[in-house]
Amino acid sequence: MIPLGIALHALGGIAAATCYISQKGATKWSWQTYWIVFCLVAWFLMPLGVSALTAPELLAVLREAPRDVAAKVFLCGALYGFGGMAFALSIRCIGFSMTYGMAIGISAVFGTVVPQVLDGALISNFQKPGGLLVLTAFILSMVGVAICGRAGFLKEREITVKGGDNEGFDMKKGIWLVVLAGILSGIFGVGAAAGSPIDEIASQHGAMAGFAGYPKYIFLTGGTLLTNLVWWLIVCVRRGTLREFIEVPGGPNREDLEKTGADDEVQALVAAGRLAFYYFLAAIGGVLWFIQFIFYELGHANMGSFKFISWGIHMAMLVFFSFVVGLVFREWQQCKRQTIGVLVTGLAIMVLSFGLTTYGSLIGDREAVKDGTPSATKSH
């Protein structure tokens, strides 16, 4: 089932790489208005709804979740909340490709290695049959991420020299944001690993294999939501943008409607439709954000004895598909062929790493079956 696990992680990567695109359509909303709606969908409605559908006796699962585990998971989610803010803002400074490439590279290492260090299983996991191949693949994927990051620096230099469309591109600010985003995003992976006891409780209450991992996200993304709501609501109040939740700036207001007379109902419908469309865009982004973890959990359940590498695979897939998004939005159209060549080299190395991960995991899975050892020995 290893190839299926890799494929499911790829689908999760596609969802994650595209979840922020919708913000490009909500041009009249302030960033904080869009982000609050996005957060409510991604970190409250989706985790709660998906958990209710996939985990029988959800309330019992939540009641029985160990308090220390729930608190640890919630704290990790709260810290990730700051990472999510930095991540989204860095997209505005340095674009999709560089943000995903650099932040996710840091996150992949942090979120993969730290849980194993905490479990005391870092060395033993890579000593399994096929483990050296998986380790090599992991290192290769990080090399690919680094090369893609290099392509980003070359892109910045070329845009500056050509005097091209560089509006909003701020490499210095973007670097600080992207490093912060990478470290704090990795903490989300640590929180997901720490929530495995909640997965076991969900299984005991009838959650099917591959669907037991969602209740922990209620705690994990609950912390993320709290961080973001407090921060961005304060921003909304300070900047006077709370009205945007009921009226899109630049659209017909009450004074306009009074002046138009007979057409006021039509204009009111247009204004309402525009507002609804903005909510729809933000909601789509939030849904896609959480869908990545639906596929992550399904992919994780199919990784056999190499479940511990799931976070690294997910992050690498996200990087790969984020560059596709960057190309689609022509973020690289002003670059030289040499720069595109560096980018393609980085992507090719990452594709190679995916293949090695699959092959090494298959070897480990076969050996585990020969030894009579269950392949799914450890959830993270």
C-alpha positions in Angstrom: 0.0 0.0 0.0 3.1 2.3 0.0 2.5 3.7 -3.5 -1.1 4.5 -2.4 0.2 6.3 0.6 2.6 8.4 -1.5 -0.2 9.2 -4.0 -2.5 10.3 -1.1 0.3 12.5 0.3 0.6 14.0 -3.2 -3.1 14.9 -3.3 -2.7 16.5 0.1 0.2 18.5 -1.3 -1.9 19.7 -4.2 -4.6 20.9 -1.8 -2.1 22.7 0.4 -0.4 24.3 -2.5 -3.6 25.8 -3.8 -5.4 26.8 -0.7 -4.1 30.4 -0.7 -4.9 31.2 -4.3 -8.4 32.3 -3.5 -7.1 35.4 -1.7 -6.2 36.8 -5.1 -9.9 37.2 -5.9 -10.9 39.0 -2.7 -9.1 42.2 -3.7 -11.4 44.6 -1.9 -11.2 42.9 1.5 -8.4 43.8 3.9 -6.0 40.9 4.5 -7.3 40.4 8.1 -10.9 40.2 7.0 -10.2 37.4 4.5 -7.9 35.6 7.0 -10.5 35.5 9.8 -13.1 33.9 7.6 -10.4 31.5 6.2 -9.4 30.5 9.8 -13.0 29.9 11.0 -13.5 27.4 8.1 -10.1 25.8 8.1 -9.6 25.5 11.9 -13.1 25.2 13.3 -15.8 24.1 10.9 -13.7 21.6 8.9 -12.0 19.8 11.8 -15.3 19.6 13.7 -17.3 18.5 10.7 -14.9 15.9 9.4 -14.4 14.4 12.9 -18.1 14.2 13.4 -18.5 12.2 10.2 -15.5 9.9 10.6 -15.3 9.3 14.4 -18.3 7.5 16.0 -18.9 8.7 19.6 -16.9 11.9 19.0 -17.9 13.4 22.3 -16.7 10.4 24.2 -13.4 10.5 22.4 -13.0 14.2 23.3 -13.9 13.5 26.9 -11.4 10.6 27.2 -8.5 12.4 25.6 -5.7 12.7 28.2 -5.6 16.2 29.4 -1.8 16.5 29.2 -1.9 15.3 25.6 -4.7 17.6 24.7 -2.9 20.6 26.3 0.3 19.7 24.5 -1.4 19.4 21.1 -3.4 22.7 21.7 -0.2 24.5 22.6 1.5 23.3 19.4 -1.4 24.5 17.4 -1.3 27.9 19.1 2.4 28.3 18.2 1.7 27.2 14.7 -0.9 29.9 14.5 1.8 32.5 14.5 3.6 30.4 11.8 0.5 30.5 9.7 0.3 34.3 9.9 4.0 34.6 8.9 3.5 32.0 6.1 0.6 33.8 4.5 2.2 37.2 4.8 5.5 36.0 3.3 3.6 34.9 0.2 2.8 38.6 -0.3 6.5 39.5 0.0 8.3 36.8 -2.0 5.5 34.9 -3.8 4.1 31.3 -3.7 7.2 29.5 -4.9 9.8 30.9 -2.5 7.5 30.9 0.5 6.6 27.2 0.0 10.1 26.1 -1.0 11.9 27.7 2.0 9.3 27.5 4.8 8.3 24.0 4.0 11.9 22.8 3.8 12.5 24.0 7.3 9.1 22.6 8.5 9.8 19.2 6.9 13.1 18.8 8.8 11.7 20.2 12.1 8.4 18.3 12.0 10.0 15.0 11.0 13.1 14.9 13.2 11.8 16.4 16.5 9.0 13.9 17.1 11.5 11.1 16.6 14.0 12.7 18.9 11.3 13.1 21.6 10.3 9.4 21.2 14.0 8.3 21.2 13.5 6.5 17.9 15.4 8.7 15.4 18.3 6.3 14.8 16.3 3.0 15.1 13.7 4.2 12.6 16.4 4.7 9.9 18.1 1.4 10.8 15.1 -0.5 9.6 15.4 -2.4 6.3 15.1 0.2 3.6 15.7 2.9 6.2 19.0 4.2 4.7 17.2 4.6 1.3 14.4 6.6 3.0 17.0 8.7 4.9 18.8 9.4 1.6 15.5 10.3 0.0 14.7 12.7 2.8 18.1 14.4 2.5 17.7 14.6 -1.3 14.3 16.2 -0.9 15.8 18.9 1.3 18.6 19.4 -1.2 15.9 19.9 -3.9 14.2 22.4 -1.6 17.5 24.3 -1.1 18.1 24.4 -4.9 14.6 25.7 -5.5 15.3 28.4 -2.8 18.5 29.3 -4.8 16.3 29.7 -7.9 14.2 32.2 -5.9 17.2 34.3 -5.0 18.3 34.4 -8.7 14.7 35.4 -9.6 14.8 38.3 -7.2 18.2 39.5 -8.6 17.0 39.3 -12.2 13.7 41.1 -11.5 15.7 43.9 -9.8 18.1 44.3 -12.7 15.4 44.3 -15.4 13.3 46.8 -13.5 10.3 44.4 -13.9 7.1 44.2 -12.1 8.4 43.8 -8.6 5.5 45.4 -6.7 5.3 44.1 -3.1 8.5 41.9 -3.5 10.5 42.3 -0.3 13.2 39.7 0.1 14.6 40.9 3.4 11.2 41.0 5.1 10.2 37.8 3.4 13.2 35.9 4.6 12.5 36.7 8.3 8.8 35.7 7.8 9.6 32.5 6.0 12.1 31.3 8.6 9.6 32.0 11.4 6.9 30.3 9.4 9.1 27.2 8.7 10.0 26.7 12.4 6.5 27.2 13.7 4.9 25.2 10.9 7.1 22.3 11.9 5.6 22.5 15.4 2.3 21.6 13.8 3.9 18.3 12.8 5.1 17.8 16.4 1.6 18.4 17.6 0.1 15.9 15.1 2.6 13.3 16.4 1.9 14.1 20.0 -1.8 13.5 19.4 -1.5 9.8 18.6 -3.0 8.7 21.9 -6.2 10.5 20.8 -6.1 8.5 17.6 -6.0 5.3 19.6 -9.0 6.4 21.6 -10.9 7.2 18.4 -10.1 3.7 17.1 -11.4 2.2 20.3 -14.7 4.0 19.8 -15.1 2.6 16.3 -13.2 4.9 14.0 -12.1 3.0 10.9 -8.4 2.7 10.0 -7.2 5.8 8.3 -10.1 7.9 9.8 -9.1 7.8 13.5 -6.7 10.8 13.2 -9.1 13.6 12.8 -10.4 14.3 16.4 -7.0 15.4 17.5 -7.2 18.3 15.0 -10.0 19.8 17.1 -7.4 20.4 19.8 -4.6 21.2 17.4 -6.3 23.7 15.1 -8.3 25.0 18.1 -5.1 26.4 19.4 -4.3 27.8 16.0 -7.7 29.4 15.7 -7.5 31.1 19.1 -4.1 32.7 18.3 -5.3 34.0 15.0 -8.7 35.3 16.2 -7.2 37.2 19.1 -4.5 38.8 16.9 -6.5 39.6 13.8 -9.6 40.9 15.6 -7.4 43.4 17.4 -6.0 44.4 14.0 -9.5 44.7 12.6 -10.5 47.0 15.5 -7.4 49.1 15.2 -7.7 49.5 11.5 -11.4 50.0 11.5 -12.2 47.1 9.1 -14.9 45.3 11.0 -17.5 46.7 8.7 -16.0 44.7 5.8 -17.7 41.6 7.2 -21.1 43.0 6.2 -20.1 45.3 3.3 -17.4 45.0 0.7 -15.4 48.3 0.4 -16.0 50.0 -2.9 -19.4 48.5 -3.4 -22.8 50.3 -3.2 -23.5 51.8 0.2 -26.6 53.2 1.7 -26.0 56.7 0.3 -25.6 55.3 -3.1 -28.8 53.3 -2.9 -30.7 56.3 -1.8 -29.5 58.3 -4.8 -30.3 55.6 -7.3 -34.0 55.4 -6.3 -35.7 52.6 -8.4 -32.5 50.6 -8.8 -31.8 50.3 -5.1 -33.0 46.7 -4.8 -30.9 45.6 -7.8 -27.8 47.3 -6.4 -28.5 45.8 -2.9 -28.6 42.3 -4.5 -25.3 43.0 -6.4 -23.7 44.2 -3.2 -24.9 41.1 -1.3 -23.8 38.9 -4.0 -20.3 40.4 -4.0 -20.1 40.0 -0.3 -21.2 36.4 -0.5 -18.7 35.7 -3.2 -15.9 37.0 -1.0 -17.0 34.7 1.8 -17.1 31.9 -0.7 -13.5 32.6 -1.8 -12.3 32.6 1.8 -14.3 29.5 2.6 -12.8 27.6 -0.4 -9.4 28.4 0.9 -10.2 27.1 4.3 -11.7 23.9 3.0 -8.6 23.2 0.8 -6.3 23.9 3.8 -8.0 21.2 5.9 -8.4 18.8 2.9 -4.6 18.5 2.9 -4.8 16.8 6.3 -7.6 14.5 5.2 -5.2 13.1 2.6 -2.3 13.4 5.0 -4.0 11.1 7.5 -5.1 8.7 4.8 -1.6 8.6 3.3 -0.1 8.3 6.7 -2.2 5.2 7.4 -0.8 3.6 4.2 2.9 4.2 4.9 3.5 0.8 6.6 6.6 0.8 8.9 7.7 4.2 7.7 4.8 6.3 9.0 7.4 8.5 10.8 8.5 10.0 7.4 4.9 11.1 6.5 5.4 14.7 7.6 8.5 15.0 5.4 6.8 13.5 2.4 3.8 15.8 2.8 5.9 18.9 3.0 8.0 17.8 0.0 4.9 17.3 -2.0 3.6 20.7 -1.0 6.8 22.3 -2.2 6.7 20.5 -5.5 3.2 21.5 -6.3 3.6 25.0 -5.0 6.2 25.6 -7.7 3.6 24.4 -10.3 1.3 27.1 -8.8 4.1 29.7 -9.1 4.6 28.8 -12.8 0.9 28.9 -13.5 0.7 32.4 -12.1 3.8 33.4 -14.1 5.9 34.2 -11.1 8.9 33.1 -13.2 8.1 34.6 -16.6 10.8 37.3 -16.3 13.6 34.9 -15.4 16.5 33.7 -17.5 16.7 30.1 -18.8 19.5 29.4 -16.4 17.3 30.3 -13.5 14.5 28.2 -14.8 17.1 25.4 -15.2 18.1 25.7 -11.5 14.4 25.5 -10.6 13.8 22.4 -12.8 16.9 20.8 -11.3 15.6 21.2 -7.8 12.2 19.8 -8.8 13.8 16.8 -10.6 15.8 16.0 -7.4 12.6 16.1 -5.4 10.9 13.8 -7.8 13.8 11.4 -7.4 13.4 11.6 -3.7 9.8 10.6 -3.9 10.8 7.5 -5.9 13.5 6.6 -3.4 11.1 7.1 -0.5 8.6 4.7 -2.2 11.2 2.1 -2.9 12.8 2.2 0.5 9.4 2.0 2.2 8.4 -1.0 0.1 11.6 -2.8 1.1 10.9 -2.1 4.8 7.3 -3.2 4.4 8.3 -6.5 2.7 10.9 -7.3 5.4 8.4 -6.5 8.1 5.9 -9.0 6.5 8.7 -11.7 6.2 9.5 -11.3 9.9 5.9 -11.5 10.9 6.0 -7.9 12.3 3.0 -5.7 11.7 3.9 -2.9 9.3 1.9 -0.3 11.1 3.8 -0.5 14.4 4.0 3.1 15.2 1.7 5.9 14.2 4.4 8.5 13.9 
